[in-house]
Amino acid sequence: MASRKDTLVRRASRVRRQIKAVANGRPRLSVHRSSKNIYVQIIDDVAGKTLAAASTLEADLKSSLKTGADTAAAAAVGKLIAERASKAGIKDVVFDRGAFIYHGRIKALAEAAREGGLNF
């Protein structure tokens, strides 16, 4: 029987493989959540560079949030990444949820990013 970590790595690689097949040169919006924080990056896989990033660990967000591990925090990070993406001239991305289910914090972040102007 596979360990939990092996299962998560396998699921994340399966999702990433499907995303890269349909990306058509669009950057990837990669999300990671831990038990205390949530992190998001916009990555250009062709060049191998991070174009924009945001997390609940940033000073301006950290002071305004009760905790970094709820849907309100995820929505705030989603809005912030959408603002930073528009400043960098990015409108279209592919959403990489990694090994996480599209529910709760991941869904809140995605919806806030869409409201902020990102298309995926």
N, C-alpha and C positions, 0 to 999 in steps of 0.2 A: 504494500500500500504506500502511495506517495505521501510525503509529508505536506503540511499546509503550505510551506514556503515553495516547494516544488510545484504545487498546484497553482499558486498565485503567479509564479514566474511563467508557467506554461500558458495561463490565461492571458497574461499581459502580452506575451509574444504573439499569441494568436490574434489578439485585437490589433496590435501594432502592424502585423503583417497585412491584415485586411485594410487598415487605414492607408498604408503605403501603396497598396494596389489602386486605390481610388483617389489618391491625393492630387494627381495632375499638377505637380509643382507647387501646390499650396503649402504654407507652413503648418506645423502641427501644434495644436493647443494641448499640451500635456498637463495632466492634473495628478497630484499626489496628495493624499491625506494621511495624517497620523492621528493618534488619539487626542492630540492637543492642538494641532495646527493644520492648515491647508496651504498648499503651494501650487502655483501654476506658472508655466513657461510657454512662450511661443518660440518654437524651434524650426529653423530652416535645415531640413535633413540633407539637402544637396550640399550646402556649404558647411554643415556641421556646426552652426552657430546659434546661440540664443539671441533672439531679436527683442524680446520683452519678457519681464518676469514680475511676479507679485506674490506676496504671502502675508499671512496674519502676523508675522514676526516684525514687520516694518513698524517703525515708531509711531507714525501718524495713525495707522490702523489699530495698533495695539492699545493705544491710549483711549480710543473711542469705543472699543469693543469690550463686552463683559468677559467673553472667553473666545479663544480662537477655534473652538471645536463645536460650533453650532451652525445652523443654516443661515443665520444673520451674518455671521462672519464670512461664510462662503459667498454670500451675495455681495458683500462689500468688496471682497477680493475679485469677484467677477466684474463688477463695475470698474474697479481700478485697472484690471488687465485690458478691458475694452478701451479705456481712455488712453493707456500707454500704447496700445496697438494702433489706434487712430493717429496718434502723434508720430508713430513710426511708418505710417502710410499703409497699414495692413487692414484689409477689410474681410477677406475670405480666408478661412482656416479649416482644417479638419480637426474634429474633437477626438482626443485620445484619452479615454477614461482609464486606461491601464487595466489593472486587474480588479478595479472597483465597479460595483453595480451602479447603473444610472438611476440613483435614488438618493433622497436625502440631501446631504451636503453637495454631492457631485451635481445633482440636478439643479439645486439652487444656484450654484456657481455658473452652470451652463446657461440657465435662463437669464441671469443678471448680465452675463456677457452678451447674450443676444439682444437684450434691451439696450445695452450700451453701444450697439452698432456692429458687432461681429456677426458674420454670416457663416453658419455651418449647419 
